[in-house]
Structures are given as structure tokens and as C-alpha cells.
Amino acid sequence: MNNEIHPEAPEYFEGEIEELVAQLLEVFGDGDSRWHYEESSETLYIELESLKNKSGKVIEENAGPIFDACELEFEEIILLPLTD
């Protein structure tokens, strides 16, 4: 469930980020999520609760095709397990 508003992220791509997160949740399983865009480095951080017990290899194999199809242009997109 990601209901956070991110004032530092321009509105024109918030919907696309939410769609990307939804696609990742479909692949890795439901659970809480949140994301943060760091404008200075053009990096998108996505945290998913469902990544906690997944290996780096499994994450890379499943997220790779989603990122390849993604039209968002960030310098980097980083997936992390959701932390409290």
C-alpha cells in the first residue's frame, strides 16, 4: 500500500512510478511499498516488503524485464527491501 505523496517528484511522472511499483508488486508479491526520488542524483529508490526474503539474483531476473520495458528515464533505479 503506497499512499505517500512525494513533493520532490514532479507530478508528471508520479503516476508512471506508481504503475512501475504496481508491476513490481505483481511479480514479487503484495505487501507494503514506498518510493523516494532523489532529484540531485536522478535516482529512484523503491522499497518493497516482498523483497525481504528474495536473493539478489531472483530480484535481478524478475525486475530486469520490467525495467527494460519501463520508459522512465532515471540515472538509476534501486530496489530495496522495505525497512521500518
GINOR-V598226 format. One record per run of one state. SS is the DSSP state (H for helix, E for strand, L for the rest). FROM is the first residue (numbers start at 1). TO is the last residue. If there is no record, write none. Layout:
# GINOR-V598226
ss->{SS SS}
from->{FROM FROM}
to->{TO TO}
This chain:
# GINOR-V598226
ss->{L H L E L E H L H L E L}
from->{1 11 29 33 39 43 49 52 56 70 76 82}
to->{10 28 32 38 42 48 51 55 69 75 81 84}
